[in-house]
Amino acid sequence: MRTILKFAILATFVGFVACGPSAEEQAAEQARLDSIKADSIAKVEQVKADSIAAVQKAKADSLAAAIEKAKADSIAAAAKPGKKK
């Protein structure tokens, strides 16, 4: 009975090992995961660059608007009749 049990355990172990992925399959899976990782990193870098560009554009637009408003206010103030120094 012990011999049969040992044989059954050995056969089960060999079956599990034989059903596992081969080295080639493992390498292909690792290459696929590396590709996905590289794509993800590239997407994050692109989003980061786009965000920085959007903030810089918003800052420049805000500054330009403030300058135009200041010019308009100065022109309006100069056109008003009032005290002259």
Biopython code that builds the backbone (N, CA, C, O; Angstrom):
import numpy as np
from Bio.PDB.StructureBuilder import StructureBuilder

atoms = [
    (1, "MET", "N", (0.821, -1.185, 0.000)),
    (1, "MET", "CA", (0.000, 0.000, 0.000)),
    (1, "MET", "C", (0.872, 1.259, 0.000)),
    (1, "MET", "O", (0.552, 2.236, -0.677)),
    (2, "ARG", "N", (1.972, 1.238, 0.757)),
    (2, "ARG", "CA", (2.858, 2.391, 0.792)),
    (2, "ARG", "C", (3.500, 2.632, -0.563)),
    (2, "ARG", "O", (3.641, 3.779, -0.987)),
    (3, "THR", "N", (3.881, 1.592, -1.227)),
    (3, "THR", "CA", (4.518, 1.725, -2.531)),
    (3, "THR", "C", (3.544, 2.342, -3.529)),
    (3, "THR", "O", (3.929, 3.196, -4.328)),
    (4, "ILE", "N", (2.305, 1.920, -3.485)),
    (4, "ILE", "CA", (1.288, 2.472, -4.391)),
    (4, "ILE", "C", (1.056, 3.949, -4.067)),
    (4, "ILE", "O", (0.919, 4.766, -4.978)),
    (5, "LEU", "N", (1.009, 4.295, -2.792)),
    (5, "LEU", "CA", (0.817, 5.689, -2.384)),
    (5, "LEU", "C", (1.990, 6.547, -2.840)),
    (5, "LEU", "O", (1.790, 7.650, -3.348)),
    (6, "LYS", "N", (3.212, 6.050, -2.663)),
    (6, "LYS", "CA", (4.397, 6.795, -3.111)),
    (6, "LYS", "C", (4.369, 6.984, -4.618)),
    (6, "LYS", "O", (4.678, 8.063, -5.122)),
    (7, "PHE", "N", (3.994, 5.924, -5.338)),
    (7, "PHE", "CA", (3.915, 6.013, -6.790)),
    (7, "PHE", "C", (2.854, 7.032, -7.215)),
    (7, "PHE", "O", (3.077, 7.789, -8.160)),
    (8, "ALA", "N", (1.725, 7.060, -6.546)),
    (8, "ALA", "CA", (0.647, 7.988, -6.870)),
    (8, "ALA", "C", (1.093, 9.434, -6.612)),
    (8, "ALA", "O", (0.816, 10.334, -7.405)),
    (9, "ILE", "N", (1.781, 9.633, -5.497)),
    (9, "ILE", "CA", (2.280, 10.982, -5.180)),
    (9, "ILE", "C", (3.308, 11.410, -6.210)),
    (9, "ILE", "O", (3.271, 12.543, -6.690)),
    (10, "LEU", "N", (4.227, 10.517, -6.555)),
    (10, "LEU", "CA", (5.250, 10.821, -7.554)),
    (10, "LEU", "C", (4.611, 11.125, -8.904)),
    (10, "LEU", "O", (5.015, 12.070, -9.581)),
    (11, "ALA", "N", (3.617, 10.332, -9.301)),
    (11, "ALA", "CA", (2.938, 10.552, -10.574)),
    (11, "ALA", "C", (2.219, 11.899, -10.583)),
    (11, "ALA", "O", (2.228, 12.598, -11.596)),
    (12, "THR", "N", (1.602, 12.265, -9.471)),
    (12, "THR", "CA", (0.919, 13.556, -9.365)),
    (12, "THR", "C", (1.910, 14.697, -9.488)),
    (12, "THR", "O", (1.653, 15.672, -10.195)),
    (13, "PHE", "N", (3.050, 14.585, -8.801)),
    (13, "PHE", "CA", (4.087, 15.615, -8.857)),
    (13, "PHE", "C", (4.618, 15.767, -10.275)),
    (13, "PHE", "O", (4.766, 16.887, -10.765)),
    (14, "VAL", "N", (4.905, 14.654, -10.936)),
    (14, "VAL", "CA", (5.413, 14.696, -12.309)),
    (14, "VAL", "C", (4.357, 15.313, -13.230)),
    (14, "VAL", "O", (4.691, 16.066, -14.145)),
    (15, "GLY", "N", (3.114, 14.998, -12.991)),
    (15, "GLY", "CA", (2.034, 15.581, -13.800)),
    (15, "GLY", "C", (1.955, 17.083, -13.658)),
    (15, "GLY", "O", (1.760, 17.789, -14.647)),
    (16, "PHE", "N", (2.105, 17.585, -12.440)),
    (16, "PHE", "CA", (2.080, 19.037, -12.228)),
    (16, "PHE", "C", (3.265, 19.711, -12.898)),
    (16, "PHE", "O", (3.115, 20.764, -13.517)),
    (17, "VAL", "N", (4.421, 19.121, -12.780)),
    (17, "VAL", "CA", (5.620, 19.704, -13.384)),
    (17, "VAL", "C", (5.504, 19.680, -14.902)),
    (17, "VAL", "O", (5.884, 20.648, -15.559)),
    (18, "ALA", "N", (4.999, 18.621, -15.459)),
    (18, "ALA", "CA", (4.891, 18.483, -16.902)),
    (18, "ALA", "C", (3.859, 19.455, -17.483)),
    (18, "ALA", "O", (3.987, 19.862, -18.638)),
    (19, "CYS", "N", (2.865, 19.825, -16.725)),
    (19, "CYS", "CA", (1.805, 20.703, -17.223)),
    (19, "CYS", "C", (2.175, 22.177, -17.127)),
    (19, "CYS", "O", (1.444, 23.021, -17.646)),
    (20, "GLY", "N", (3.268, 22.506, -16.489)),
    (20, "GLY", "CA", (3.660, 23.898, -16.325)),
    (20, "GLY", "C", (4.148, 24.502, -17.624)),
    (20, "GLY", "O", (4.400, 23.780, -18.589)),
    (21, "PRO", "N", (4.285, 25.824, -17.660)),
    (21, "PRO", "CA", (4.741, 26.492, -18.876)),
    (21, "PRO", "C", (6.214, 26.184, -19.156)),
    (21, "PRO", "O", (7.016, 26.001, -18.241)),
    (22, "SER", "N", (6.538, 26.135, -20.430)),
    (22, "SER", "CA", (7.920, 25.885, -20.810)),
    (22, "SER", "C", (8.720, 27.180, -20.659)),
    (22, "SER", "O", (8.150, 28.248, -20.437)),
    (23, "ALA", "N", (10.027, 27.078, -20.779)),
    (23, "ALA", "CA", (10.890, 28.260, -20.668)),
    (23, "ALA", "C", (10.568, 29.243, -21.789)),
    (23, "ALA", "O", (10.607, 30.457, -21.585)),
    (24, "GLU", "N", (10.254, 28.725, -22.959)),
    (24, "GLU", "CA", (9.910, 29.581, -24.088)),
    (24, "GLU", "C", (8.612, 30.343, -23.815)),
    (24, "GLU", "O", (8.512, 31.533, -24.115)),
    (25, "GLU", "N", (7.629, 29.660, -23.250)),
    (25, "GLU", "CA", (6.368, 30.308, -22.913)),
    (25, "GLU", "C", (6.566, 31.361, -21.824)),
    (25, "GLU", "O", (5.960, 32.431, -21.867)),
    (26, "GLN", "N", (7.412, 31.049, -20.855)),
    (26, "GLN", "CA", (7.689, 32.013, -19.789)),
    (26, "GLN", "C", (8.391, 33.240, -20.350)),
    (26, "GLN", "O", (8.085, 34.363, -19.951)),
    (27, "ALA", "N", (9.329, 33.042, -21.272)),
    (27, "ALA", "CA", (10.038, 34.165, -21.879)),
    (27, "ALA", "C", (9.081, 35.024, -22.704)),
    (27, "ALA", "O", (9.172, 36.251, -22.684)),
    (28, "ALA", "N", (8.169, 34.383, -23.425)),
    (28, "ALA", "CA", (7.198, 35.131, -24.223)),
    (28, "ALA", "C", (6.279, 35.949, -23.316)),
    (28, "ALA", "O", (5.969, 37.101, -23.619)),
    (29, "GLU", "N", (5.852, 35.362, -22.220)),
    (29, "GLU", "CA", (4.991, 36.077, -21.272)),
    (29, "GLU", "C", (5.730, 37.263, -20.652)),
    (29, "GLU", "O", (5.158, 38.341, -20.487)),
    (30, "GLN", "N", (7.000, 37.058, -20.311)),
    (30, "GLN", "CA", (7.796, 38.139, -19.732)),
    (30, "GLN", "C", (7.986, 39.263, -20.744)),
    (30, "GLN", "O", (7.923, 40.437, -20.380)),
    (31, "ALA", "N", (8.217, 38.918, -22.010)),
    (31, "ALA", "CA", (8.369, 39.932, -23.056)),
    (31, "ALA", "C", (7.070, 40.719, -23.220)),
    (31, "ALA", "O", (7.099, 41.937, -23.396)),
    (32, "ARG", "N", (5.935, 40.029, -23.162)),
    (32, "ARG", "CA", (4.638, 40.701, -23.276)),
    (32, "ARG", "C", (4.429, 41.667, -22.114)),
    (32, "ARG", "O", (3.967, 42.792, -22.307)),
    (33, "LEU", "N", (4.773, 41.219, -20.905)),
    (33, "LEU", "CA", (4.621, 42.083, -19.731)),
    (33, "LEU", "C", (5.554, 43.287, -19.800)),
    (33, "LEU", "O", (5.175, 44.390, -19.409)),
    (34, "ASP", "N", (6.772, 43.079, -20.297)),
    (34, "ASP", "CA", (7.715, 44.184, -20.439)),
    (34, "ASP", "C", (7.205, 45.208, -21.446)),
    (34, "ASP", "O", (7.367, 46.414, -21.257)),
    (35, "SER", "N", (6.585, 44.714, -22.523)),
    (35, "SER", "CA", (6.028, 45.603, -23.537)),
    (35, "SER", "C", (4.891, 46.437, -22.952)),
    (35, "SER", "O", (4.802, 47.641, -23.196)),
    (36, "ILE", "N", (4.031, 45.790, -22.186)),
    (36, "ILE", "CA", (2.918, 46.499, -21.550)),
    (36, "ILE", "C", (3.451, 47.548, -20.573)),
    (36, "ILE", "O", (2.934, 48.663, -20.503)),
    (37, "LYS", "N", (4.484, 47.182, -19.826)),
    (37, "LYS", "CA", (5.079, 48.107, -18.859)),
    (37, "LYS", "C", (5.666, 49.320, -19.586)),
    (37, "LYS", "O", (5.481, 50.457, -19.153)),
    (38, "ALA", "N", (6.373, 49.074, -20.692)),
    (38, "ALA", "CA", (6.969, 50.171, -21.452)),
    (38, "ALA", "C", (5.882, 51.090, -22.023)),
    (38, "ALA", "O", (6.027, 52.312, -22.009)),
    (39, "ASP", "N", (4.798, 50.497, -22.524)),
    (39, "ASP", "CA", (3.697, 51.299, -23.052)),
    (39, "ASP", "C", (3.071, 52.158, -21.958)),
    (39, "ASP", "O", (2.749, 53.324, -22.183)),
    (40, "SER", "N", (2.903, 51.578, -20.782)),
    (40, "SER", "CA", (2.305, 52.312, -19.670)),
    (40, "SER", "C", (3.186, 53.486, -19.253)),
    (40, "SER", "O", (2.692, 54.583, -18.992)),
    (41, "ILE", "N", (4.482, 53.247, -19.195)),
    (41, "ILE", "CA", (5.407, 54.319, -18.825)),
    (41, "ILE", "C", (5.366, 55.435, -19.866)),
    (41, "ILE", "O", (5.377, 56.615, -19.513)),
    (42, "ALA", "N", (5.319, 55.069, -21.139)),
    (42, "ALA", "CA", (5.258, 56.069, -22.207)),
    (42, "ALA", "C", (3.975, 56.894, -22.100)),
    (42, "ALA", "O", (3.998, 58.109, -22.293)),
    (43, "LYS", "N", (2.860, 56.236, -21.795)),
    (43, "LYS", "CA", (1.591, 56.965, -21.650)),
    (43, "LYS", "C", (1.643, 57.936, -20.477)),
    (43, "LYS", "O", (1.162, 59.065, -20.579)),
    (44, "VAL", "N", (2.220, 57.501, -19.372)),
    (44, "VAL", "CA", (2.323, 58.377, -18.196)),
    (44, "VAL", "C", (3.202, 59.580, -18.517)),
    (44, "VAL", "O", (2.871, 60.705, -18.144)),
    (45, "GLU", "N", (4.315, 59.353, -19.205)),
    (45, "GLU", "CA", (5.195, 60.463, -19.570)),
    (45, "GLU", "C", (4.485, 61.440, -20.506)),
    (45, "GLU", "O", (4.661, 62.652, -20.382)),
    (46, "GLN", "N", (3.686, 60.924, -21.439)),
    (46, "GLN", "CA", (2.953, 61.783, -22.363)),
    (46, "GLN", "C", (1.906, 62.611, -21.625)),
    (46, "GLN", "O", (1.753, 63.803, -21.893)),
    (47, "VAL", "N", (1.187, 61.986, -20.701)),
    (47, "VAL", "CA", (0.187, 62.711, -19.913)),
    (47, "VAL", "C", (0.866, 63.794, -19.072)),
    (47, "VAL", "O", (0.351, 64.904, -18.941)),
    (48, "LYS", "N", (2.014, 63.461, -18.511)),
    (48, "LYS", "CA", (2.760, 64.432, -17.705)),
    (48, "LYS", "C", (3.174, 65.629, -18.563)),
    (48, "LYS", "O", (3.014, 66.777, -18.150)),
    (49, "ALA", "N", (3.708, 65.357, -19.759)),
    (49, "ALA", "CA", (4.134, 66.433, -20.649)),
    (49, "ALA", "C", (2.940, 67.283, -21.079)),
    (49, "ALA", "O", (3.037, 68.509, -21.137)),
    (50, "ASP", "N", (1.815, 66.633, -21.378)),
    (50, "ASP", "CA", (0.609, 67.375, -21.766)),
    (50, "ASP", "C", (0.111, 68.258, -20.631)),
    (50, "ASP", "O", (-0.321, 69.386, -20.868)),
    (51, "SER", "N", (0.167, 67.759, -19.404)),
    (51, "SER", "CA", (-0.279, 68.533, -18.247)),
    (51, "SER", "C", (0.600, 69.755, -18.030)),
    (51, "SER", "O", (0.107, 70.850, -17.759)),
    (52, "ILE", "N", (1.894, 69.557, -18.150)),
    (52, "ILE", "CA", (2.824, 70.685, -17.977)),
    (52, "ILE", "C", (2.571, 71.732, -19.052)),
    (52, "ILE", "O", (2.547, 72.929, -18.766)),
    (53, "ALA", "N", (2.384, 71.282, -20.287)),
    (53, "ALA", "CA", (2.118, 72.220, -21.386)),
    (53, "ALA", "C", (0.814, 72.970, -21.157)),
    (53, "ALA", "O", (0.740, 74.169, -21.424)),
    (54, "ALA", "N", (-0.211, 72.287, -20.669)),
    (54, "ALA", "CA", (-1.498, 72.939, -20.414)),
    (54, "ALA", "C", (-1.374, 73.991, -19.319)),
    (54, "ALA", "O", (-1.956, 75.071, -19.425)),
    (55, "VAL", "N", (-0.627, 73.686, -18.278)),
    (55, "VAL", "CA", (-0.440, 74.655, -17.192)),
    (55, "VAL", "C", (0.338, 75.868, -17.689)),
    (55, "VAL", "O", (-0.003, 77.001, -17.351)),
    (56, "GLN", "N", (1.375, 75.643, -18.487)),
    (56, "GLN", "CA", (2.160, 76.756, -19.009)),
    (56, "GLN", "C", (1.319, 77.630, -19.937)),
    (56, "GLN", "O", (1.432, 78.855, -19.910)),
    (57, "LYS", "N", (0.469, 76.998, -20.764)),
    (57, "LYS", "CA", (-0.392, 77.760, -21.664)),
    (57, "LYS", "C", (-1.411, 78.574, -20.872)),
    (57, "LYS", "O", (-1.660, 79.738, -21.184)),
    (58, "ALA", "N", (-1.993, 77.965, -19.857)),
    (58, "ALA", "CA", (-2.966, 78.679, -19.031)),
    (58, "ALA", "C", (-2.305, 79.861, -18.324)),
    (58, "ALA", "O", (-2.899, 80.934, -18.209)),
    (59, "LYS", "N", (-1.091, 79.663, -17.857)),
    (59, "LYS", "CA", (-0.359, 80.741, -17.189)),
    (59, "LYS", "C", (-0.077, 81.884, -18.163)),
    (59, "LYS", "O", (-0.260, 83.053, -17.824)),
    (60, "ALA", "N", (0.369, 81.543, -19.373)),
    (60, "ALA", "CA", (0.660, 82.565, -20.378)),
    (60, "ALA", "C", (-0.609, 83.299, -20.788)),
    (60, "ALA", "O", (-0.593, 84.521, -20.937)),
    (61, "ASP", "N", (-1.712, 82.567, -20.975)),
    (61, "ASP", "CA", (-2.982, 83.190, -21.349)),
    (61, "ASP", "C", (-3.473, 84.129, -20.247)),
    (61, "ASP", "O", (-3.971, 85.219, -20.529)),
    (62, "SER", "N", (-3.331, 83.704, -19.004)),
    (62, "SER", "CA", (-3.761, 84.524, -17.875)),
    (62, "SER", "C", (-2.934, 85.801, -17.791)),
    (62, "SER", "O", (-3.468, 86.882, -17.541)),
    (63, "LEU", "N", (-1.637, 85.669, -17.999)),
    (63, "LEU", "CA", (-0.757, 86.832, -17.958)),
    (63, "LEU", "C", (-1.093, 87.790, -19.093)),
    (63, "LEU", "O", (-1.138, 89.003, -18.889)),
    (64, "ALA", "N", (-1.329, 87.255, -20.284)),
    (64, "ALA", "CA", (-1.679, 88.104, -21.426)),
    (64, "ALA", "C", (-2.996, 88.828, -21.175)),
    (64, "ALA", "O", (-3.126, 90.009, -21.497)),
    (65, "ALA", "N", (-3.963, 88.134, -20.607)),
    (65, "ALA", "CA", (-5.251, 88.758, -20.309)),
    (65, "ALA", "C", (-5.090, 89.864, -19.270)),
    (65, "ALA", "O", (-5.717, 90.917, -19.386)),
    (66, "ALA", "N", (-4.262, 89.637, -18.264)),
    (66, "ALA", "CA", (-4.037, 90.651, -17.230)),
    (66, "ALA", "C", (-3.361, 91.888, -17.823)),
    (66, "ALA", "O", (-3.696, 93.017, -17.463)),
    (67, "ILE", "N", (-2.422, 91.674, -18.722)),
    (67, "ILE", "CA", (-1.732, 92.806, -19.360)),
    (67, "ILE", "C", (-2.708, 93.605, -20.219)),
    (67, "ILE", "O", (-2.713, 94.836, -20.180)),
    (68, "GLU", "N", (-3.530, 92.907, -20.990)),
    (68, "GLU", "CA", (-4.515, 93.596, -21.830)),
    (68, "GLU", "C", (-5.509, 94.382, -20.981)),
    (68, "GLU", "O", (-5.879, 95.499, -21.342)),
    (69, "LYS", "N", (-5.945, 93.816, -19.861)),
    (69, "LYS", "CA", (-6.878, 94.515, -18.978)),
    (69, "LYS", "C", (-6.221, 95.748, -18.376)),
    (69, "LYS", "O", (-6.848, 96.801, -18.257)),
    (70, "ALA", "N", (-4.946, 95.610, -17.995)),
    (70, "ALA", "CA", (-4.236, 96.765, -17.425)),
    (70, "ALA", "C", (-4.088, 97.867, -18.469)),
    (70, "ALA", "O", (-4.236, 99.047, -18.151)),
    (71, "LYS", "N", (-3.799, 97.491, -19.712)),
    (71, "LYS", "CA", (-3.686, 98.489, -20.786)),
    (71, "LYS", "C", (-5.025, 99.190, -21.001)),
    (71, "LYS", "O", (-5.090, 100.414, -21.121)),
    (72, "ALA", "N", (-6.094, 98.389, -21.047)),
    (72, "ALA", "CA", (-7.420, 98.971, -21.258)),
    (72, "ALA", "C", (-7.791, 99.893, -20.103)),
    (72, "ALA", "O", (-8.360, 100.963, -20.319)),
    (73, "ASP", "N", (-7.473, 99.488, -18.890)),
    (73, "ASP", "CA", (-7.770, 100.341, -17.732)),
    (73, "ASP", "C", (-6.965, 101.636, -17.787)),
    (73, "ASP", "O", (-7.482, 102.703, -17.457)),
    (74, "SER", "N", (-5.701, 101.548, -18.202)),
    (74, "SER", "CA", (-4.856, 102.743, -18.291)),
    (74, "SER", "C", (-5.382, 103.693, -19.354)),
    (74, "SER", "O", (-5.420, 104.906, -19.149)),
    (75, "ILE", "N", (-5.789, 103.137, -20.491)),
    (75, "ILE", "CA", (-6.320, 103.968, -21.567)),
    (75, "ILE", "C", (-7.630, 104.626, -21.113)),
    (75, "ILE", "O", (-7.872, 105.805, -21.371)),
    (76, "ALA", "N", (-8.466, 103.836, -20.431)),
    (76, "ALA", "CA", (-9.734, 104.382, -19.949)),
    (76, "ALA", "C", (-9.490, 105.475, -18.910)),
    (76, "ALA", "O", (-10.178, 106.496, -18.909)),
    (77, "ALA", "N", (-8.528, 105.266, -18.040)),
    (77, "ALA", "CA", (-8.239, 106.261, -17.017)),
    (77, "ALA", "C", (-7.661, 107.515, -17.638)),
    (77, "ALA", "O", (-7.962, 108.619, -17.182)),
    (78, "ALA", "N", (-6.835, 107.374, -18.671)),
    (78, "ALA", "CA", (-6.241, 108.537, -19.327)),
    (78, "ALA", "C", (-7.301, 109.317, -20.111)),
    (78, "ALA", "O", (-7.185, 110.533, -20.259)),
    (79, "ALA", "N", (-8.301, 108.652, -20.600)),
    (79, "ALA", "CA", (-9.338, 109.312, -21.396)),
    (79, "ALA", "C", (-10.338, 110.071, -20.525)),
    (79, "ALA", "O", (-11.036, 110.956, -21.021)),
    (80, "LYS", "N", (-10.418, 109.740, -19.246)),
    (80, "LYS", "CA", (-11.363, 110.414, -18.358)),
    (80, "LYS", "C", (-10.825, 111.803, -18.026)),
    (80, "LYS", "O", (-9.643, 111.985, -17.735)),
    (81, "PRO", "N", (-11.721, 112.759, -18.079)),
    (81, "PRO", "CA", (-11.285, 114.070, -17.619)),
    (81, "PRO", "C", (-11.197, 114.065, -16.104)),
    (81, "PRO", "O", (-12.099, 113.569, -15.429)),
    (82, "GLY", "N", (-10.167, 114.589, -15.591)),
    (82, "GLY", "CA", (-10.008, 114.589, -14.139)),
    (82, "GLY", "C", (-8.869, 115.473, -13.725)),
    (82, "GLY", "O", (-8.475, 116.384, -14.453)),
    (83, "LYS", "N", (-8.352, 115.210, -12.579)),
    (83, "LYS", "CA", (-7.254, 115.996, -12.063)),
    (83, "LYS", "C", (-6.004, 115.754, -12.884)),
    (83, "LYS", "O", (-5.673, 114.620, -13.232)),
    (84, "LYS", "N", (-5.316, 116.851, -13.186)),
    (84, "LYS", "CA", (-4.045, 116.750, -13.867)),
    (84, "LYS", "C", (-2.986, 117.286, -12.942)),
    (84, "LYS", "O", (-3.211, 118.270, -12.237)),
    (85, "LYS", "N", (-1.863, 116.666, -12.935)),
    (85, "LYS", "CA", (-0.781, 117.101, -12.038)),
    (85, "LYS", "C", (0.060, 118.135, -12.679)),
    (85, "LYS", "O", (1.017, 118.616, -12.071)),
]
sb = StructureBuilder()
sb.init_structure("model")
sb.init_model(0)
sb.init_chain("A")
sb.init_seg("    ")
for serial, (resi, resn, name, xyz) in enumerate(atoms, 1):
    if name == "N":
        sb.init_residue(resn, " ", resi, " ")
    sb.init_atom(name, np.array(xyz, "f"), 0.0, 1.0, " ", f" {name:<3s}", serial, name[0])
structure = sb.get_structure()
